[in-house]
């Protein structure tokens, strides 16, 4: 497997992990009191939007030419860092 394929597989696995984390947060939100539930749901919705943006970046990466690979990968890494931070922030708010 070349570096590109390995990177794509790693990103797919990370997307799957984020989906699991978002699902866990959704369960916590449902168990919260009404006022907190609305706040949590807003955070979850924002996370889902970021996840969808990351999926689009992954698709762009998969369909990019070899020449565009490096610049598309950099954009992907930036989106990943942002999503990772957002997930961590949301988890800390739910504690």
Biopython code that builds the backbone (N, CA, C, O; Angstrom):
import numpy as np
from Bio.PDB.StructureBuilder import StructureBuilder

atoms = [
    (1, "UNK", "N", (0.851, -1.178, 0.000)),
    (1, "UNK", "CA", (0.000, 0.000, 0.000)),
    (1, "UNK", "C", (0.897, 1.241, 0.000)),
    (1, "UNK", "O", (1.854, 1.315, 0.770)),
    (2, "UNK", "N", (0.590, 2.209, -0.857)),
    (2, "UNK", "CA", (1.423, 3.402, -0.888)),
    (2, "UNK", "C", (0.966, 4.406, 0.169)),
    (2, "UNK", "O", (-0.065, 4.220, 0.815)),
    (3, "UNK", "N", (1.739, 5.458, 0.332)),
    (3, "UNK", "CA", (1.445, 6.451, 1.367)),
    (3, "UNK", "C", (0.063, 7.065, 1.209)),
    (3, "UNK", "O", (-0.630, 7.303, 2.198)),
    (4, "UNK", "N", (-0.330, 7.318, -0.007)),
    (4, "UNK", "CA", (-1.631, 7.916, -0.261)),
    (4, "UNK", "C", (-2.756, 6.993, 0.227)),
    (4, "UNK", "O", (-3.665, 7.429, 0.934)),
    (5, "UNK", "N", (-2.683, 5.742, -0.151)),
    (5, "UNK", "CA", (-3.710, 4.781, 0.263)),
    (5, "UNK", "C", (-3.724, 4.596, 1.778)),
    (5, "UNK", "O", (-4.790, 4.504, 2.388)),
    (6, "UNK", "N", (-2.548, 4.544, 2.376)),
    (6, "UNK", "CA", (-2.471, 4.419, 3.832)),
    (6, "UNK", "C", (-3.098, 5.624, 4.514)),
    (6, "UNK", "O", (-3.830, 5.482, 5.493)),
    (7, "UNK", "N", (-2.808, 6.806, 3.993)),
    (7, "UNK", "CA", (-3.358, 8.039, 4.554)),
    (7, "UNK", "C", (-4.879, 8.041, 4.442)),
    (7, "UNK", "O", (-5.569, 8.395, 5.398)),
    (8, "UNK", "N", (-5.400, 7.654, 3.300)),
    (8, "UNK", "CA", (-6.849, 7.603, 3.082)),
    (8, "UNK", "C", (-7.496, 6.599, 4.039)),
    (8, "UNK", "O", (-8.538, 6.890, 4.626)),
    (9, "UNK", "N", (-6.891, 5.428, 4.201)),
    (9, "UNK", "CA", (-7.433, 4.426, 5.120)),
    (9, "UNK", "C", (-7.427, 4.942, 6.557)),
    (9, "UNK", "O", (-8.374, 4.712, 7.309)),
    (10, "UNK", "N", (-6.369, 5.629, 6.927)),
    (10, "UNK", "CA", (-6.275, 6.204, 8.273)),
    (10, "UNK", "C", (-7.380, 7.242, 8.485)),
    (10, "UNK", "O", (-7.996, 7.285, 9.550)),
    (11, "UNK", "N", (-7.625, 8.060, 7.492)),
    (11, "UNK", "CA", (-8.652, 9.090, 7.600)),
    (11, "UNK", "C", (-10.054, 8.477, 7.651)),
    (11, "UNK", "O", (-10.916, 8.963, 8.382)),
    (12, "UNK", "N", (-10.281, 7.424, 6.887)),
    (12, "UNK", "CA", (-11.574, 6.729, 6.942)),
    (12, "UNK", "C", (-11.807, 6.156, 8.341)),
    (12, "UNK", "O", (-12.907, 6.259, 8.885)),
    (13, "UNK", "N", (-10.782, 5.562, 8.908)),
    (13, "UNK", "CA", (-10.894, 5.003, 10.255)),
    (13, "UNK", "C", (-11.179, 6.106, 11.266)),
    (13, "UNK", "O", (-11.964, 5.908, 12.194)),
    (14, "UNK", "N", (-10.554, 7.257, 11.097)),
    (14, "UNK", "CA", (-10.787, 8.373, 12.012)),
    (14, "UNK", "C", (-12.218, 8.890, 11.876)),
    (14, "UNK", "O", (-12.849, 9.224, 12.879)),
    (15, "UNK", "N", (-12.729, 8.958, 10.672)),
    (15, "UNK", "CA", (-14.126, 9.360, 10.468)),
    (15, "UNK", "C", (-15.073, 8.402, 11.187)),
    (15, "UNK", "O", (-16.037, 8.831, 11.821)),
    (16, "UNK", "N", (-14.795, 7.123, 11.085)),
    (16, "UNK", "CA", (-15.619, 6.127, 11.781)),
    (16, "UNK", "C", (-15.568, 6.349, 13.290)),
    (16, "UNK", "O", (-16.592, 6.263, 13.968)),
    (17, "UNK", "N", (-14.381, 6.632, 13.812)),
    (17, "UNK", "CA", (-14.234, 6.869, 15.246)),
    (17, "UNK", "C", (-15.007, 8.122, 15.672)),
    (17, "UNK", "O", (-15.656, 8.131, 16.718)),
    (18, "UNK", "N", (-14.934, 9.167, 14.863)),
    (18, "UNK", "CA", (-15.678, 10.389, 15.183)),
    (18, "UNK", "C", (-17.173, 10.127, 15.190)),
    (18, "UNK", "O", (-17.890, 10.661, 16.036)),
    (19, "UNK", "N", (-17.646, 9.323, 14.272)),
    (19, "UNK", "CA", (-19.072, 8.980, 14.240)),
    (19, "UNK", "C", (-19.484, 8.288, 15.538)),
    (19, "UNK", "O", (-20.553, 8.560, 16.084)),
    (20, "UNK", "N", (-18.637, 7.404, 16.020)),
    (20, "UNK", "CA", (-18.911, 6.718, 17.289)),
    (20, "UNK", "C", (-18.955, 7.731, 18.428)),
    (20, "UNK", "O", (-19.852, 7.678, 19.270)),
    (21, "UNK", "N", (-18.000, 8.645, 18.460)),
    (21, "UNK", "CA", (-17.960, 9.654, 19.524)),
    (21, "UNK", "C", (-19.202, 10.555, 19.468)),
    (21, "UNK", "O", (-19.778, 10.887, 20.504)),
    (22, "UNK", "N", (-19.604, 10.942, 18.270)),
    (22, "UNK", "CA", (-20.799, 11.782, 18.115)),
    (22, "UNK", "C", (-22.033, 11.025, 18.594)),
    (22, "UNK", "O", (-22.904, 11.601, 19.246)),
    (23, "UNK", "N", (-22.108, 9.746, 18.275)),
    (23, "UNK", "CA", (-23.236, 8.934, 18.745)),
    (23, "UNK", "C", (-23.263, 8.855, 20.273)),
    (23, "UNK", "O", (-24.330, 8.942, 20.880)),
    (24, "UNK", "N", (-22.103, 8.694, 20.887)),
    (24, "UNK", "CA", (-22.029, 8.662, 22.353)),
    (24, "UNK", "C", (-22.501, 9.990, 22.945)),
    (24, "UNK", "O", (-23.225, 10.017, 23.939)),
    (25, "UNK", "N", (-22.079, 11.086, 22.319)),
    (25, "UNK", "CA", (-22.496, 12.400, 22.803)),
    (25, "UNK", "C", (-24.006, 12.585, 22.647)),
    (25, "UNK", "O", (-24.649, 13.208, 23.492)),
    (26, "UNK", "N", (-24.558, 12.053, 21.588)),
    (26, "UNK", "CA", (-26.007, 12.141, 21.371)),
    (26, "UNK", "C", (-26.771, 11.416, 22.472)),
    (26, "UNK", "O", (-27.808, 11.894, 22.933)),
    (27, "UNK", "N", (-26.264, 10.270, 22.890)),
    (27, "UNK", "CA", (-26.900, 9.519, 23.974)),
    (27, "UNK", "C", (-26.849, 10.331, 25.264)),
    (27, "UNK", "O", (-27.834, 10.403, 25.999)),
    (28, "UNK", "N", (-25.700, 10.941, 25.534)),
    (28, "UNK", "CA", (-25.587, 11.786, 26.730)),
    (28, "UNK", "C", (-26.543, 12.970, 26.666)),
    (28, "UNK", "O", (-27.162, 13.335, 27.666)),
    (29, "UNK", "N", (-26.657, 13.562, 25.491)),
    (29, "UNK", "CA", (-27.540, 14.718, 25.334)),
    (29, "UNK", "C", (-28.983, 14.339, 25.611)),
    (29, "UNK", "O", (-29.721, 15.101, 26.236)),
    (30, "UNK", "N", (-29.385, 13.171, 25.151)),
    (30, "UNK", "CA", (-30.761, 12.709, 25.378)),
    (30, "UNK", "C", (-31.053, 12.516, 26.860)),
    (30, "UNK", "O", (-32.186, 12.691, 27.307)),
    (31, "UNK", "N", (-30.034, 12.158, 27.606)),
    (31, "UNK", "CA", (-30.213, 11.925, 29.040)),
    (31, "UNK", "C", (-30.167, 13.226, 29.852)),
    (31, "UNK", "O", (-30.514, 13.226, 31.033)),
    (32, "UNK", "N", (-29.750, 14.315, 29.240)),
    (32, "UNK", "CA", (-29.611, 15.590, 29.944)),
    (32, "UNK", "C", (-30.973, 16.254, 30.141)),
    (32, "UNK", "O", (-31.963, 15.903, 29.498)),
    (33, "UNK", "N", (-30.985, 17.211, 31.042)),
    (33, "UNK", "CA", (-32.207, 17.985, 31.253)),
    (33, "UNK", "C", (-32.443, 18.856, 30.029)),
    (33, "UNK", "O", (-31.529, 19.097, 29.241)),
    (34, "UNK", "N", (-33.666, 19.321, 29.879)),
    (34, "UNK", "CA", (-34.105, 19.984, 28.641)),
    (34, "UNK", "C", (-33.200, 21.144, 28.211)),
    (34, "UNK", "O", (-32.813, 21.220, 27.045)),
    (35, "UNK", "N", (-32.865, 22.033, 29.122)),
    (35, "UNK", "CA", (-32.035, 23.188, 28.756)),
    (35, "UNK", "C", (-30.655, 22.752, 28.278)),
    (35, "UNK", "O", (-30.151, 23.257, 27.275)),
    (36, "UNK", "N", (-30.051, 21.822, 28.992)),
    (36, "UNK", "CA", (-28.737, 21.310, 28.602)),
    (36, "UNK", "C", (-28.833, 20.521, 27.301)),
    (36, "UNK", "O", (-27.923, 20.558, 26.472)),
    (37, "UNK", "N", (-29.940, 19.811, 27.131)),
    (37, "UNK", "CA", (-30.131, 19.007, 25.928)),
    (37, "UNK", "C", (-30.069, 19.876, 24.673)),
    (37, "UNK", "O", (-29.456, 19.490, 23.678)),
    (38, "UNK", "N", (-30.703, 21.045, 24.721)),
    (38, "UNK", "CA", (-30.687, 21.955, 23.572)),
    (38, "UNK", "C", (-29.271, 22.441, 23.275)),
    (38, "UNK", "O", (-28.854, 22.517, 22.119)),
    (39, "UNK", "N", (-28.544, 22.765, 24.333)),
    (39, "UNK", "CA", (-27.158, 23.217, 24.175)),
    (39, "UNK", "C", (-26.308, 22.103, 23.579)),
    (39, "UNK", "O", (-25.537, 22.329, 22.647)),
    (40, "UNK", "N", (-26.454, 20.905, 24.125)),
    (40, "UNK", "CA", (-25.678, 19.770, 23.630)),
    (40, "UNK", "C", (-26.033, 19.445, 22.186)),
    (40, "UNK", "O", (-25.161, 19.125, 21.378)),
    (41, "UNK", "N", (-27.317, 19.531, 21.871)),
    (41, "UNK", "CA", (-27.741, 19.209, 20.510)),
    (41, "UNK", "C", (-27.141, 20.184, 19.500)),
    (41, "UNK", "O", (-26.803, 19.798, 18.381)),
    (42, "UNK", "N", (-27.013, 21.441, 19.900)),
    (42, "UNK", "CA", (-26.387, 22.429, 19.015)),
    (42, "UNK", "C", (-24.925, 22.058, 18.759)),
    (42, "UNK", "O", (-24.443, 22.171, 17.632)),
    (43, "UNK", "N", (-24.221, 21.618, 19.803)),
    (43, "UNK", "CA", (-22.832, 21.192, 19.634)),
    (43, "UNK", "C", (-22.752, 19.952, 18.741)),
    (43, "UNK", "O", (-21.877, 19.853, 17.881)),
    (44, "UNK", "N", (-23.651, 19.033, 18.950)),
    (44, "UNK", "CA", (-23.661, 17.804, 18.151)),
    (44, "UNK", "C", (-23.934, 18.123, 16.686)),
    (44, "UNK", "O", (-23.303, 17.555, 15.795)),
    (45, "UNK", "N", (-24.871, 19.028, 16.439)),
    (45, "UNK", "CA", (-25.163, 19.421, 15.061)),
    (45, "UNK", "C", (-23.939, 20.047, 14.399)),
    (45, "UNK", "O", (-23.652, 19.779, 13.233)),
    (46, "UNK", "N", (-23.219, 20.880, 15.148)),
    (46, "UNK", "CA", (-22.003, 21.495, 14.607)),
    (46, "UNK", "C", (-20.949, 20.427, 14.302)),
    (46, "UNK", "O", (-20.262, 20.503, 13.283)),
    (47, "UNK", "N", (-20.825, 19.436, 15.184)),
    (47, "UNK", "CA", (-19.874, 18.348, 14.949)),
    (47, "UNK", "C", (-20.246, 17.552, 13.698)),
    (47, "UNK", "O", (-19.377, 17.172, 12.912)),
    (48, "UNK", "N", (-21.522, 17.309, 13.525)),
    (48, "UNK", "CA", (-21.967, 16.569, 12.342)),
    (48, "UNK", "C", (-21.649, 17.345, 11.066)),
    (48, "UNK", "O", (-21.265, 16.754, 10.056)),
    (49, "UNK", "N", (-21.809, 18.657, 11.111)),
    (49, "UNK", "CA", (-21.479, 19.475, 9.944)),
    (49, "UNK", "C", (-19.985, 19.411, 9.652)),
    (49, "UNK", "O", (-19.577, 19.297, 8.496)),
    (50, "UNK", "N", (-19.174, 19.486, 10.697)),
    (50, "UNK", "CA", (-17.730, 19.386, 10.502)),
    (50, "UNK", "C", (-17.345, 18.013, 9.969)),
    (50, "UNK", "O", (-16.463, 17.897, 9.118)),
    (51, "UNK", "N", (-18.005, 16.976, 10.468)),
    (51, "UNK", "CA", (-17.726, 15.624, 9.994)),
    (51, "UNK", "C", (-18.047, 15.514, 8.500)),
    (51, "UNK", "O", (-17.294, 14.906, 7.739)),
    (52, "UNK", "N", (-19.165, 16.106, 8.095)),
    (52, "UNK", "CA", (-19.532, 16.075, 6.674)),
    (52, "UNK", "C", (-18.513, 16.835, 5.828)),
    (52, "UNK", "O", (-18.186, 16.409, 4.721)),
    (53, "UNK", "N", (-18.014, 17.951, 6.340)),
    (53, "UNK", "CA", (-16.982, 18.700, 5.620)),
    (53, "UNK", "C", (-15.707, 17.862, 5.498)),
    (53, "UNK", "O", (-15.044, 17.882, 4.461)),
    (54, "UNK", "N", (-15.370, 17.130, 6.554)),
    (54, "UNK", "CA", (-14.195, 16.263, 6.514)),
    (54, "UNK", "C", (-14.400, 15.128, 5.503)),
    (54, "UNK", "O", (-13.463, 14.744, 4.803)),
    (55, "UNK", "N", (-15.610, 14.600, 5.428)),
    (55, "UNK", "CA", (-15.909, 13.563, 4.441)),
    (55, "UNK", "C", (-15.726, 14.095, 3.022)),
    (55, "UNK", "O", (-15.199, 13.403, 2.151)),
    (56, "UNK", "N", (-16.166, 15.329, 2.803)),
    (56, "UNK", "CA", (-15.991, 15.936, 1.485)),
    (56, "UNK", "C", (-14.519, 16.109, 1.154)),
    (56, "UNK", "O", (-14.100, 15.877, 0.020)),
    (57, "UNK", "N", (-13.731, 16.519, 2.145)),
    (57, "UNK", "CA", (-12.287, 16.658, 1.930)),
    (57, "UNK", "C", (-11.667, 15.298, 1.606)),
    (57, "UNK", "O", (-10.794, 15.192, 0.745)),
    (58, "UNK", "N", (-12.126, 14.271, 2.299)),
    (58, "UNK", "CA", (-11.610, 12.929, 2.024)),
    (58, "UNK", "C", (-11.952, 12.513, 0.594)),
    (58, "UNK", "O", (-11.113, 11.947, -0.107)),
    (59, "UNK", "N", (-13.165, 12.788, 0.170)),
    (59, "UNK", "CA", (-13.564, 12.460, -1.198)),
    (59, "UNK", "C", (-12.692, 13.233, -2.200)),
    (59, "UNK", "O", (-12.262, 12.686, -3.215)),
    (60, "UNK", "N", (-12.444, 14.504, -1.897)),
    (60, "UNK", "CA", (-11.583, 15.322, -2.760)),
    (60, "UNK", "C", (-10.181, 14.718, -2.820)),
    (60, "UNK", "O", (-9.555, 14.676, -3.879)),
    (61, "UNK", "N", (-9.711, 14.261, -1.689)),
    (61, "UNK", "CA", (-8.392, 13.648, -1.619)),
    (61, "UNK", "C", (-8.345, 12.371, -2.453)),
    (61, "UNK", "O", (-7.384, 12.136, -3.186)),
    (62, "UNK", "N", (-9.378, 11.554, -2.338)),
    (62, "UNK", "CA", (-9.418, 10.294, -3.075)),
    (62, "UNK", "C", (-9.447, 10.526, -4.583)),
    (62, "UNK", "O", (-8.888, 9.737, -5.345)),
    (63, "UNK", "N", (-10.085, 11.588, -5.008)),
    (63, "UNK", "CA", (-10.216, 11.823, -6.446)),
    (63, "UNK", "C", (-9.155, 12.779, -7.000)),
    (63, "UNK", "O", (-9.172, 13.100, -8.188)),
    (64, "UNK", "N", (-8.243, 13.228, -6.155)),
    (64, "UNK", "CA", (-7.222, 14.171, -6.622)),
    (64, "UNK", "C", (-6.156, 13.455, -7.443)),
    (64, "UNK", "O", (-5.920, 12.257, -7.287)),
    (65, "UNK", "N", (-5.531, 14.213, -8.308)),
    (65, "UNK", "CA", (-4.438, 13.670, -9.109)),
    (65, "UNK", "C", (-3.193, 13.558, -8.233)),
    (65, "UNK", "O", (-3.126, 14.144, -7.152)),
    (66, "UNK", "N", (-2.236, 12.819, -8.701)),
    (66, "UNK", "CA", (-0.974, 12.696, -7.965)),
    (66, "UNK", "C", (-0.318, 14.058, -7.787)),
    (66, "UNK", "O", (0.296, 14.327, -6.754)),
    (67, "UNK", "N", (-0.448, 14.922, -8.799)),
    (67, "UNK", "CA", (0.157, 16.251, -8.724)),
    (67, "UNK", "C", (-0.486, 17.107, -7.635)),
    (67, "UNK", "O", (0.194, 17.911, -6.997)),
    (68, "UNK", "N", (-1.778, 16.943, -7.421)),
    (68, "UNK", "CA", (-2.500, 17.744, -6.438)),
    (68, "UNK", "C", (-2.505, 17.115, -5.049)),
    (68, "UNK", "O", (-2.963, 17.733, -4.088)),
    (69, "UNK", "N", (-2.003, 15.906, -4.943)),
    (69, "UNK", "CA", (-2.059, 15.137, -3.702)),
    (69, "UNK", "C", (-1.549, 15.916, -2.490)),
    (69, "UNK", "O", (-2.227, 15.961, -1.464)),
    (70, "UNK", "N", (-0.375, 16.527, -2.586)),
    (70, "UNK", "CA", (0.207, 17.202, -1.421)),
    (70, "UNK", "C", (-0.637, 18.367, -0.944)),
    (70, "UNK", "O", (-0.849, 18.520, 0.259)),
    (71, "UNK", "N", (-1.124, 19.192, -1.859)),
    (71, "UNK", "CA", (-1.902, 20.351, -1.421)),
    (71, "UNK", "C", (-3.264, 19.928, -0.874)),
    (71, "UNK", "O", (-3.755, 20.517, 0.088)),
    (72, "UNK", "N", (-3.866, 18.924, -1.472)),
    (72, "UNK", "CA", (-5.155, 18.434, -0.978)),
    (72, "UNK", "C", (-4.959, 17.775, 0.387)),
    (72, "UNK", "O", (-5.798, 17.930, 1.274)),
    (73, "UNK", "N", (-3.867, 17.046, 0.560)),
    (73, "UNK", "CA", (-3.584, 16.398, 1.847)),
    (73, "UNK", "C", (-3.414, 17.440, 2.943)),
    (73, "UNK", "O", (-3.884, 17.238, 4.063)),
    (74, "UNK", "N", (-2.756, 18.538, 2.642)),
    (74, "UNK", "CA", (-2.579, 19.596, 3.640)),
    (74, "UNK", "C", (-3.929, 20.164, 4.080)),
    (74, "UNK", "O", (-4.142, 20.413, 5.267)),
    (75, "UNK", "N", (-4.835, 20.369, 3.131)),
    (75, "UNK", "CA", (-6.176, 20.843, 3.468)),
    (75, "UNK", "C", (-6.917, 19.837, 4.315)),
    (75, "UNK", "O", (-7.650, 20.198, 5.235)),
    (76, "UNK", "N", (-6.722, 18.581, 4.000)),
    (76, "UNK", "CA", (-7.356, 17.502, 4.748)),
    (76, "UNK", "C", (-6.830, 17.467, 6.174)),
    (76, "UNK", "O", (-7.606, 17.327, 7.119)),
    (77, "UNK", "N", (-5.534, 17.591, 6.335)),
    (77, "UNK", "CA", (-4.933, 17.569, 7.671)),
    (77, "UNK", "C", (-5.444, 18.735, 8.513)),
    (77, "UNK", "O", (-5.671, 18.586, 9.713)),
    (78, "UNK", "N", (-5.620, 19.877, 7.892)),
    (78, "UNK", "CA", (-6.154, 21.042, 8.602)),
    (78, "UNK", "C", (-7.587, 20.788, 9.061)),
    (78, "UNK", "O", (-7.941, 21.108, 10.195)),
    (79, "UNK", "N", (-8.402, 20.219, 8.195)),
    (79, "UNK", "CA", (-9.785, 19.890, 8.553)),
    (79, "UNK", "C", (-9.808, 18.856, 9.678)),
    (79, "UNK", "O", (-10.649, 18.921, 10.575)),
    (80, "UNK", "N", (-8.885, 17.910, 9.623)),
    (80, "UNK", "CA", (-8.812, 16.861, 10.645)),
    (80, "UNK", "C", (-8.448, 17.442, 12.002)),
    (80, "UNK", "O", (-9.033, 17.072, 13.020)),
    (81, "UNK", "N", (-7.482, 18.355, 12.014)),
    (81, "UNK", "CA", (-7.087, 18.983, 13.279)),
    (81, "UNK", "C", (-8.256, 19.746, 13.883)),
    (81, "UNK", "O", (-8.488, 19.687, 15.091)),
    (82, "UNK", "N", (-8.981, 20.451, 13.049)),
    (82, "UNK", "CA", (-10.140, 21.212, 13.511)),
    (82, "UNK", "C", (-11.207, 20.287, 14.077)),
    (82, "UNK", "O", (-11.783, 20.572, 15.127)),
    (83, "UNK", "N", (-11.471, 19.200, 13.402)),
    (83, "UNK", "CA", (-12.487, 18.251, 13.853)),
    (83, "UNK", "C", (-12.061, 17.573, 15.154)),
    (83, "UNK", "O", (-12.875, 17.394, 16.060)),
    (84, "UNK", "N", (-10.807, 17.202, 15.242)),
    (84, "UNK", "CA", (-10.300, 16.568, 16.452)),
    (84, "UNK", "C", (-10.469, 17.492, 17.653)),
    (84, "UNK", "O", (-10.892, 17.056, 18.724)),
    (85, "UNK", "N", (-10.138, 18.757, 17.475)),
    (85, "UNK", "CA", (-10.285, 19.735, 18.562)),
    (85, "UNK", "C", (-11.755, 19.894, 18.931)),
    (85, "UNK", "O", (-12.089, 19.943, 20.115)),
    (86, "UNK", "N", (-12.623, 19.975, 17.955)),
    (86, "UNK", "CA", (-14.056, 20.148, 18.215)),
    (86, "UNK", "C", (-14.627, 18.962, 18.990)),
    (86, "UNK", "O", (-15.429, 19.148, 19.906)),
    (87, "UNK", "N", (-14.221, 17.752, 18.631)),
    (87, "UNK", "CA", (-14.684, 16.555, 19.337)),
    (87, "UNK", "C", (-14.208, 16.590, 20.790)),
    (87, "UNK", "O", (-14.986, 16.338, 21.710)),
    (88, "UNK", "N", (-12.929, 16.905, 20.990)),
    (88, "UNK", "CA", (-12.382, 16.956, 22.342)),
    (88, "UNK", "C", (-13.095, 18.013, 23.178)),
    (88, "UNK", "O", (-13.410, 17.779, 24.344)),
    (89, "UNK", "N", (-13.349, 19.182, 22.578)),
    (89, "UNK", "CA", (-14.051, 20.260, 23.287)),
    (89, "UNK", "C", (-15.452, 19.824, 23.676)),
    (89, "UNK", "O", (-15.894, 20.070, 24.798)),
    (90, "UNK", "N", (-16.144, 19.184, 22.760)),
    (90, "UNK", "CA", (-17.516, 18.740, 23.034)),
    (90, "UNK", "C", (-17.521, 17.696, 24.143)),
    (90, "UNK", "O", (-18.370, 17.746, 25.034)),
    (91, "UNK", "N", (-16.605, 16.770, 24.101)),
    (91, "UNK", "CA", (-16.540, 15.740, 25.141)),
    (91, "UNK", "C", (-16.294, 16.387, 26.503)),
    (91, "UNK", "O", (-16.894, 15.985, 27.499)),
    (92, "UNK", "N", (-15.418, 17.385, 26.549)),
    (92, "UNK", "CA", (-15.133, 18.027, 27.823)),
    (92, "UNK", "C", (-16.346, 18.801, 28.339)),
    (92, "UNK", "O", (-16.534, 18.897, 29.552)),
    (93, "UNK", "N", (-17.175, 19.356, 27.448)),
    (93, "UNK", "CA", (-18.378, 20.078, 27.864)),
    (93, "UNK", "C", (-19.468, 19.126, 28.366)),
    (93, "UNK", "O", (-20.317, 19.520, 29.165)),
    (94, "UNK", "N", (-19.445, 17.913, 27.910)),
    (94, "UNK", "CA", (-20.458, 16.947, 28.286)),
    (94, "UNK", "C", (-20.159, 16.270, 29.626)),
    (94, "UNK", "O", (-20.999, 15.543, 30.156)),
    (95, "UNK", "N", (-18.982, 16.505, 30.163)),
    (95, "UNK", "CA", (-18.609, 15.865, 31.441)),
    (95, "UNK", "C", (-19.217, 16.587, 32.609)),
    (95, "UNK", "O", (-19.012, 16.189, 33.755)),
]
sb = StructureBuilder()
sb.init_structure("model")
sb.init_model(0)
sb.init_chain("A")
sb.init_seg("    ")
for serial, (resi, resn, name, xyz) in enumerate(atoms, 1):
    if name == "N":
        sb.init_residue(resn, " ", resi, " ")
    sb.init_atom(name, np.array(xyz, "f"), 0.0, 1.0, " ", f" {name:<3s}", serial, name[0])
structure = sb.get_structure()
